[in-house]
């Protein structure tokens, strides 16, 4: 039996990537990165970048001409390569940041000699875009390092050796199917996400105990403007998200003197007391894993009051983001709108249904991360019996309100953009045609999976109930017993000798406090606000619009480890496996496998399942050009 031979184009691409892989390994070894405990992760990140270049070259061997949106992007980049800076395609909606970044080295002879392709050709530009996946991975790692350091009171002193959770998280972000798929084509998503992550990392470093330097302030402005050059909607992430986090940090550093509410106060007197404390910066901002719905309400209220009563302190902190916002407003006034071209098809609107669609999106791609919380949800119904009457009433009211709101959005604000049903090359076409555009009863039934997915995603963001050692708890609830900002109150302790909250413990050698520290309630609220602003203004439902929200959420998700029974003991290989699982989040491995599977399937469909557009009478359309499925 004769074995099928690979196509020459594939063999050529493999030979090129072999050279890239060898170079990457030599560079890693030369830098001495093998001294750390996570050297294999650095090597894997290099392999991911090599895989992205391989994907770009194989895609070019099958699709040598610009495809879909590349029809606009590649010719425009080639004009820049030729020095025609004043020529612009009116159909392009985004600024020229991608073209400026990639053509800066795509036009050089050394780049052409490395990839063995003409400068500024289709392969050259696609490969340049794939290479950006390397600094994106590094930026993701830096963000996660900073998040873990800030969450554990280390301030701006970022740990030199990142945790294994941070490194593997960065790797999985690079493998995220939408990022990895579009790294092999010439789209704006990879470069845009990279710049936003660098801006996020800079903001995290500005939130350390030391006063931000002028250099970091200027860097915030420069990075913010660069993010806008990549995509206009990045303004929400570099201004609202980063600025919001820094504003909260400015309020929290007021450090008011501790005070407890006097005994015997009426409800109104308790509220007045808390209002006075909030004006001084004694805000209510619990870790998300111990916060209830009322905690979120009072968190937002206390932060708004504290910020309004201390405006100069907040402005001094966030003036770089205000400057970026000013640049964006000036651009909108000069341009006569947000998008550059094709304005008639990209009119901003209020599309609240976007905040329903995003939860199944997160749940599908992050299925391995959600599994422990889905399991707990199914088998923890008995815990409902332990709720107090006010707690049960509060939770029931929240479920009822969100359900009614979701049903109203589905009925009155389901928008179907003409582009969605006009192009069957996108997966979203089939989602709308066969699911969302069905009968009204089916659309209303979808509120149930929307709600379940939202609950799982937010619980995954909160992390385990007994997770993380918190440096400081900001507690200032007007109607609860404790009204002090304490370092010990309500602190989850993984190493307590007493009875754990969940009745379970972990081995003493576990390093989980670093990675399992949950996000604060304020961080979650700012994330939800930013995500909503970036999505509900878009009438078109496009999976690529969810890339930055997902990446940000993924960076904030804390580690999880399977709890062990208090007196449970095992020996041999089982004991070693349990010891490893106690210090390493096994969900990361499942997530890597899941992403690789999705990538292989979607890339294979793109390459090997082309089709030709035909009219109802069988007439070949679009000149008989092959069409391909993609995100």
Long-range contacts (C-beta under 8 A, 24 or more apart in sequence): 7-61, 9-58, 9-61, 9-62, 10-58, 10-61, 12-57, 12-61, 13-54, 13-57, 13-58, 13-61, 14-54, 16-53, 16-54, 16-57, 16-115, 16-116, 17-50, 17-51, 17-53, 17-54, 17-57, 20-49, 20-50, 20-53, 21-46, 21-47, 21-50, 24-49, 24-50, 36-161, 37-161, 37-164, 38-161, 38-162, 38-164, 38-167, 41-164, 41-167, 41-168, 41-171, 42-167, 44-171, 45-134, 45-137, 45-170, 45-171, 45-174, 46-134, 48-133, 48-137, 48-171, 48-174, 48-175, 48-180, 49-130, 49-131, 49-133, 49-134, 49-137, 49-174, 52-130, 52-131, 52-133, 52-180, 52-183, 52-184, 53-127, 53-130, 53-131, 55-130, 55-180, 55-183, 55-184, 55-603, 56-123, 56-126, 56-127, 56-129, 56-130, 56-183, 56-184, 56-185, 57-115, 57-123, 57-126, 57-127, 58-184, 58-607, 59-126, 59-184, 59-185, 59-603, 59-606, 59-607, 60-122, 60-123, 60-126, 62-607, 63-628, 64-122, 65-122, 66-122, 66-186, 67-185, 67-628, 68-425, 68-630, 69-187, 70-122, 70-185, 70-186, 70-187, 73-98, 73-99, 73-186, 73-187, 73-188, 74-122, 74-125, 74-186, 77-102, 77-103, 77-106, 77-120, 77-125, 77-186, 78-120, 78-125, 81-106, 81-107, 81-119, 81-120, 88-340, 88-341, 89-341, 90-341, 90-342, 91-341, 91-342, 92-340, 92-341, 92-342, 93-339, 93-340, 93-341, 93-342, 93-346, 94-188, 94-230, 94-231, 94-232, 94-339, 94-340, 95-228, 95-229, 95-230, 95-231, 95-232, 95-340, 96-229, 97-188, 97-191, 97-192, 97-195, 97-226, 97-229, 97-230, 97-231, 98-129, 98-186, 98-188, 98-191, 98-192, 98-230, 100-229, 101-132, 101-191, 102-128, 102-129, 102-132, 102-186, 102-191, 122-186, 125-186, 126-184, 126-185, 126-186, 129-182, 129-183, 129-184, 129-185, 129-186, 129-187, 129-190, 129-191, 130-183, 130-184, 130-190, 132-183, 132-190, 132-191, 132-194, 133-174, 133-179, 133-180, 133-183, 133-190, 135-194, 136-173, 136-174, 136-179, 136-190, 136-193, 136-194, 136-197, 137-170, 137-171, 137-173, 137-174, 138-170, 139-194, 139-197, 139-198, 139-200, 139-201, 140-169, 140-170, 140-173, 140-174, 140-197, 140-551, 140-555, 141-166, 141-167, 141-169, 141-170, 142-197, 142-201, 143-197, 143-200, 143-201, 143-204, 143-555, 144-169, 144-170, 144-555, 146-201, 146-204, 146-205, 147-204, 147-555, 147-556, 148-514, 148-515, 148-517, 150-204, 150-207, 150-208, 151-468, 151-470, 151-471, 151-517, 151-518, 151-519, 152-469, 152-471, 152-513, 152-514, 152-517, 153-471, 153-472, 155-208, 155-209, 155-210, 156-205, 156-207, 156-208, 156-209, 156-210, 157-208, 158-205, 159-514, 163-511, 163-514, 163-515, 164-584, 165-514, 165-515, 165-559, 165-584, 165-585, 165-588, 166-515, 168-585, 168-588, 168-592, 169-554, 169-555, 169-557, 169-588, 171-592, 172-554, 172-588, 172-591, 172-592, 172-595, 173-551, 173-554, 173-555, 175-592, 175-595, 175-596, 175-599, 176-365, 176-547, 176-550, 176-551, 176-554, 176-595, 177-365, 177-595, 177-598, 177-599, 177-602, 177-631, 178-543, 178-544, 178-546, 178-547, 178-631, 179-547, 179-551, 180-595, 180-599, 181-599, 181-602, 181-603, 181-606, 181-630, 181-631, 182-544, 182-631, 184-603, 187-544, 188-230, 188-231, 189-544, 189-547, 191-230, 192-227, 192-230, 192-231, 192-234, 192-548, 193-547, 193-548, 193-551, 195-223, 195-226, 195-227, 195-230, 195-234, 196-227, 196-230, 196-234, 196-237, 196-238, 196-548, 197-551, 198-223, 199-223, 199-224, 199-226, 199-227, 199-237, 199-238, 199-242, 200-237, 200-241, 200-242, 200-552, 200-555, 203-242, 203-245, 203-246, 204-245, 206-246, 207-245, 207-246, 207-249, 212-317, 217-319, 217-320, 218-320, 220-320, 220-321, 220-324, 221-320, 221-323, 221-324, 224-320, 224-321, 224-323, 224-324, 224-327, 225-324, 225-327, 228-324, 228-327, 228-328, 228-331, 232-328, 232-331, 232-338, 232-339, 233-338, 233-534, 233-537, 233-538, 233-545, 234-548, 235-324, 235-325, 235-328, 236-530, 236-533, 236-534, 237-530, 237-534, 237-548, 237-552, 238-321, 238-324, 239-321, 239-324, 239-325, 239-328, 240-526, 240-529, 240-530, 240-533, 241-526, 241-527, 241-530, 241-552, 242-321, 243-318, 243-321, 243-322, 243-325, 244-526, 244-529, 244-530, 245-522, 245-523, 245-526, 246-317, 246-318, 246-321, 247-303, 247-307, 247-314, 247-317, 247-318, 248-285, 248-303, 248-520, 248-522, 248-523, 248-526, 249-317, 250-310, 250-313, 250-314, 250-316, 250-317, 250-318, 251-281, 251-283, 251-303, 251-306, 251-307, 251-310, 251-313, 251-314, 252-281, 252-283, 252-285, 252-474, 253-281, 254-280, 254-281, 254-306, 254-310, 254-313, 255-281, 256-280, 256-281, 256-282, 256-485, 258-484, 258-485, 258-486, 259-483, 259-484, 260-482, 260-483, 260-484, 261-483, 267-479, 270-478, 270-479, 271-478, 271-479, 273-478, 273-483, 274-298, 274-302, 274-476, 274-477, 274-478, 274-483, 275-305, 275-478, 277-476, 277-483, 278-302, 278-305, 278-306, 278-309, 278-476, 279-305, 279-306, 279-309, 280-306, 280-309, 281-306, 281-310, 282-474, 282-476, 282-485, 283-474, 283-476, 283-522, 284-474, 284-475, 284-476, 284-477, 285-474, 285-520, 285-521, 285-522, 286-473, 286-474, 286-475, 286-490, 286-520, 286-521, 287-462, 287-468, 287-470, 287-473, 287-492, 287-517, 287-518, 287-519, 287-520, 287-521, 288-461, 288-462, 288-463, 288-518, 288-519, 288-520, 288-521, 288-523, 288-524, 289-462, 289-463, 289-464, 289-465, 289-467, 289-468, 289-492, 289-518, 290-465, 290-490, 290-492, 291-462, 291-521, 292-391, 292-394, 292-395, 293-394, 293-395, 293-397, 293-398, 294-394, 294-477, 294-479, 295-477, 295-521, 296-521, 296-524, 296-525, 298-476, 298-477, 298-478, 299-521, 299-522, 299-525, 300-522, 300-525, 302-476, 303-522, 345-418, 345-419, 346-540, 347-539, 348-537, 348-538, 348-539, 349-415, 349-537, 349-538, 349-539, 350-413, 350-536, 350-537, 351-413, 351-415, 351-535, 351-536, 351-537, 351-538, 351-539, 352-409, 352-413, 352-536, 353-409, 353-410, 353-413, 353-414, 353-415, 354-532, 354-535, 354-536, 354-538, 354-541, 355-409, 355-531, 355-532, 355-535, 355-536, 356-406, 356-409, 356-410, 356-446, 356-447, 356-450, 357-450, 357-541, 358-531, 358-535, 358-546, 358-549, 359-450, 359-453, 359-454, 359-457, 360-449, 360-450, 360-453, 361-543, 361-546, 361-550, 362-453, 362-457, 362-546, 362-550, 362-553, 363-453, 363-456, 363-457, 365-550, 365-595, 365-598, 366-457, 366-460, 366-550, 366-554, 366-591, 367-594, 368-587, 368-590, 368-591, 368-594, 369-460, 369-557, 369-560, 369-587, 369-591, 370-456, 370-457, 370-460, 371-587, 371-590, 372-464, 372-560, 372-562, 372-587, 373-456, 373-459, 373-460, 374-456, 377-455, 377-456, 377-459, 399-451, 402-451, 402-454, 403-447, 403-451, 406-447, 406-450, 406-451, 407-444, 407-447, 410-443, 410-444, 410-446, 410-447, 411-440, 411-443, 411-444, 414-443, 415-539, 417-539, 417-540, 417-541, 419-540, 420-540, 420-541, 425-627, 425-628, 425-629, 425-630, 426-629, 426-630, 426-631, 427-543, 427-629, 427-630, 427-631, 428-541, 428-542, 428-543, 432-541, 457-553, 458-524, 460-557, 461-518, 461-519, 461-524, 461-553, 461-556, 461-557, 462-518, 462-519, 462-524, 463-516, 463-517, 463-518, 463-519, 463-557, 463-558, 463-559, 463-560, 464-516, 464-558, 464-560, 464-561, 464-563, 465-492, 465-501, 465-502, 466-492, 466-494, 466-500, 466-501, 466-502, 466-504, 466-563, 467-492, 467-494, 467-512, 467-516, 467-517, 467-518, 467-558, 467-559, 467-560, 468-492, 468-494, 468-512, 468-513, 468-516, 468-517, 468-518, 468-558, 469-493, 469-494, 469-513, 469-517, 470-517, 470-518, 474-520, 500-566, 502-563, 503-566, 504-563, 504-564, 504-565, 504-566, 505-563, 505-564, 505-566, 506-561, 506-563, 506-564, 506-582, 507-564, 507-579, 507-582, 509-579, 509-582, 509-583, 510-561, 510-582, 510-583, 511-583, 512-559, 512-561, 512-582, 512-583, 515-558, 515-559, 515-585, 516-558, 516-559, 516-560, 516-561, 517-558, 518-558, 519-556, 519-558, 523-556, 524-556, 527-552, 527-553, 527-556, 543-631, 544-631, 559-585, 560-585, 560-587, 561-585, 562-586, 602-629, 602-630, 602-631, 605-629, 606-630
